């Protein structure tokens, strides 16, 4: 069973990490993990529990008409951002609201993903229903995520006002919609990620750490 840790585990992590010298160039994101003698073994076990869902929503990509570029773009960006070990749980599905809803429930409830990031299906087209599916399975909506992503994208393209991506919580999981284009995926993910680790803290999820040369996670001082 995957353990995500509660508030006590997070507090323990905060206290212990100050007593141990942690070399973030040795322990990095993705699936490449090597241990330094200065890193407590329990900490690596604690961090190794992190699972992140990556969902590409596309009729044509799911049918094999063209290659999925959105999912790999999310994975590459997260590998660059995160300094903690994490495991991607990928899904490629069509633009069908019931399918999207069930996939989000599966990743949050059964696969134990603390973060689920989607790409595709956020525009005004008839088949674009990812925001509707996200809202349907969420306990709470976090409007600031969509506002920030649109504000950043508007600096590049005026059609960013057509993007309807949202974010919401489900249990101990955070769900974030991203656009479909790889360049927009990176731009939006970098824009909102500083708030994501603290949001997951508040949901009693695992303790996410970032490569500060790319993104600095913001956590209010106690």
C-alpha positions as CSV (number, residue, x, y, z in Angstrom):
1,X,0.0,0.0,0.0
2,X,1.3,3.5,-0.9
3,X,1.7,5.8,2.1
4,X,1.3,9.5,1.4
5,X,2.0,10.7,4.9
6,X,-0.1,13.0,7.1
7,X,0.7,16.2,9.0
8,X,2.9,14.4,11.5
9,X,5.0,12.9,8.7
10,X,5.4,16.2,7.0
11,X,6.5,17.9,10.3
12,X,8.9,15.0,10.9
13,X,10.3,15.6,7.4
14,X,10.8,19.3,8.1
15,X,12.6,18.7,11.3
16,X,14.8,15.8,10.1
17,X,15.8,17.5,6.9
18,X,17.3,20.3,8.8
19,X,19.5,17.8,10.8
20,X,20.7,16.0,7.7
21,X,22.7,17.5,4.8
22,X,20.6,16.7,1.7
23,X,22.4,17.0,-1.6
24,X,19.7,17.8,-4.2
25,X,22.0,17.2,-7.1
26,X,22.2,13.6,-6.0
27,X,18.6,13.0,-5.2
28,X,16.6,14.4,-8.1
29,X,13.2,13.9,-9.7
30,X,12.2,11.4,-12.3
31,X,13.2,7.8,-11.7
32,X,16.9,8.2,-11.2
33,X,17.7,8.0,-7.5
34,X,21.1,7.5,-5.9
35,X,21.7,7.8,-2.2
36,X,24.2,10.0,-0.4
37,X,25.6,8.7,2.9
38,X,24.2,11.9,4.5
39,X,20.6,11.2,3.5
40,X,18.5,9.2,6.0
41,X,17.0,6.1,4.4
42,X,13.5,6.7,5.9
43,X,13.5,10.0,4.0
44,X,14.0,8.4,0.6
45,X,11.2,5.9,1.5
46,X,8.9,8.8,2.4
47,X,9.6,10.6,-0.8
48,X,9.5,7.5,-3.0
49,X,5.7,7.2,-2.3
50,X,5.0,10.3,-4.6
51,X,2.8,9.4,-7.6
52,X,1.6,12.0,-10.1
53,X,-1.1,11.3,-12.7
54,X,-0.6,12.6,-16.3
55,X,-3.7,12.5,-18.4
56,X,-3.8,13.3,-22.1
57,X,-7.3,14.0,-23.3
58,X,-7.5,13.7,-27.1
59,X,-9.8,11.8,-29.5
60,X,-7.2,11.6,-32.3
61,X,-4.2,10.8,-30.1
62,X,-6.1,8.1,-28.2
63,X,-7.1,6.5,-31.6
64,X,-3.4,6.6,-32.8
65,X,-4.1,9.2,-35.5
66,X,-1.2,11.2,-34.2
67,X,1.4,10.9,-31.5
68,X,0.7,12.1,-28.0
69,X,3.0,15.1,-27.4
70,X,1.2,16.6,-24.4
71,X,1.7,13.8,-21.9
72,X,5.5,13.6,-22.5
73,X,5.7,17.4,-22.3
74,X,4.2,17.3,-18.8
75,X,6.5,14.5,-17.8
76,X,9.6,16.3,-19.0
77,X,8.6,19.5,-17.3
78,X,7.8,17.8,-14.0
79,X,11.2,16.0,-14.1
80,X,12.9,19.3,-14.5
81,X,10.8,21.0,-11.8
82,X,10.9,18.3,-9.1
83,X,13.9,17.4,-7.0
84,X,12.2,14.6,-5.1
85,X,11.7,11.0,-6.5
86,X,8.3,10.6,-8.2
87,X,6.5,8.1,-10.4
88,X,4.3,9.1,-13.4
89,X,1.0,7.3,-13.9
90,X,0.0,8.1,-17.4
91,X,-3.3,7.8,-19.2
92,X,-4.3,8.6,-22.8
93,X,-8.1,8.9,-23.3
94,X,-10.7,10.3,-25.7
95,X,-12.7,13.5,-25.2
96,X,-15.6,11.7,-23.4
97,X,-16.7,13.3,-20.2
98,X,-17.6,10.0,-18.4
99,X,-14.3,8.6,-19.4
100,X,-12.4,11.6,-18.1
101,X,-14.3,11.6,-14.9
102,X,-13.6,7.9,-14.2
103,X,-9.9,8.4,-15.1
104,X,-9.6,11.3,-12.6
105,X,-11.4,9.2,-9.9
106,X,-9.1,6.3,-10.6
107,X,-5.9,8.3,-10.3
108,X,-7.0,10.1,-7.2
109,X,-8.8,7.4,-5.3
110,X,-7.2,4.1,-6.4
111,X,-3.8,5.0,-7.8
112,X,-3.0,7.3,-4.9
113,X,-1.8,10.3,-7.0
114,X,-1.3,13.4,-4.9
115,X,-1.3,15.5,-8.1
116,X,-3.1,14.8,-11.4
117,X,-2.2,17.0,-14.4
118,X,-4.3,16.9,-17.5
119,X,-3.7,18.3,-21.0
120,X,-6.2,18.9,-23.8
121,X,-9.9,19.5,-24.0
122,X,-9.9,22.9,-22.4
123,X,-11.1,25.1,-25.3
124,X,-14.5,26.1,-26.5
125,X,-15.0,23.4,-29.1
126,X,-18.0,21.0,-28.7
127,X,-15.8,18.1,-27.7
128,X,-13.8,20.0,-25.2
129,X,-15.1,18.9,-21.8
130,X,-12.1,18.4,-19.6
131,X,-13.0,21.3,-17.3
132,X,-16.6,20.0,-16.9
133,X,-15.2,16.6,-16.0
134,X,-12.8,18.1,-13.5
135,X,-15.5,20.2,-11.8
136,X,-17.8,17.1,-11.6
137,X,-15.3,15.1,-9.6
138,X,-13.8,17.9,-7.5
139,X,-14.6,18.7,-3.9
140,X,-13.4,22.3,-4.2
141,X,-12.4,24.5,-7.2
142,X,-9.3,26.6,-7.0
143,X,-10.1,29.5,-9.4
144,X,-6.6,31.1,-9.0
145,X,-4.9,28.4,-11.0
146,X,-6.9,29.1,-14.2
147,X,-6.6,32.9,-13.7
148,X,-2.8,32.7,-13.4
149,X,-2.4,30.4,-16.4
150,X,-4.6,32.7,-18.6
151,X,-2.8,35.8,-17.4
152,X,0.6,34.3,-18.3
153,X,-0.6,32.9,-21.7
154,X,-2.1,36.2,-22.7
155,X,1.3,37.7,-22.8
156,X,2.0,35.4,-25.8
157,X,-1.3,34.9,-27.6
158,X,-4.6,36.8,-27.5
159,X,-6.6,33.6,-27.9
160,X,-5.6,32.6,-24.3
161,X,-8.9,34.0,-23.3
162,X,-10.5,31.0,-25.0
163,X,-8.8,28.6,-22.6
164,X,-11.0,27.2,-19.8
165,X,-8.6,25.2,-17.7
166,X,-9.4,24.9,-14.0
167,X,-8.0,23.2,-10.9
168,X,-9.7,21.5,-8.0
169,X,-9.2,19.2,-5.1
170,X,-10.5,15.7,-4.6
171,X,-9.8,14.1,-1.3
172,X,-6.0,14.4,-0.8
173,X,-5.4,15.0,-4.5
174,X,-5.0,18.2,-6.6
175,X,-6.2,18.2,-10.2
176,X,-4.8,20.8,-12.6
177,X,-5.9,21.3,-16.2
178,X,-3.3,22.4,-18.7
179,X,-3.6,23.5,-22.4
180,X,-2.8,21.1,-25.2
181,X,0.3,22.5,-26.8
182,X,3.7,21.5,-25.3
183,X,5.0,25.1,-25.2
184,X,1.8,26.3,-23.4
185,X,2.0,23.3,-21.1
186,X,5.5,24.3,-19.9
187,X,4.6,28.0,-19.6
188,X,1.5,27.3,-17.5
189,X,3.0,24.6,-15.4
190,X,5.9,26.8,-14.4
191,X,3.5,29.7,-13.7
192,X,1.4,27.7,-11.1
193,X,3.8,25.2,-9.7
194,X,5.2,27.5,-6.9
195,X,1.8,27.1,-5.1
196,X,1.4,23.3,-5.8
197,X,3.6,21.8,-3.1
198,X,2.0,23.9,-0.3
199,X,-1.5,23.1,-1.6
200,X,-0.6,19.4,-1.4
201,X,0.7,20.0,2.1
202,X,-2.7,21.4,3.1
203,X,-4.4,18.3,1.6
204,X,-2.2,16.1,3.9
205,X,-0.3,14.8,0.9
206,X,3.4,14.0,0.5
207,X,6.1,16.6,0.8
208,X,7.1,17.8,-2.7
209,X,10.4,19.6,-3.2
210,X,11.6,21.5,-6.3
211,X,14.7,22.3,-8.2
212,X,15.0,26.0,-7.2
213,X,16.9,26.8,-10.3
214,X,13.7,26.1,-12.2
215,X,10.9,26.7,-9.7
216,X,10.9,27.8,-6.0
217,X,8.1,26.3,-4.0
218,X,6.4,28.8,-1.7
219,X,5.5,27.7,1.8
220,X,4.5,30.3,4.3
221,X,6.8,30.6,7.3
222,X,5.3,29.2,10.5
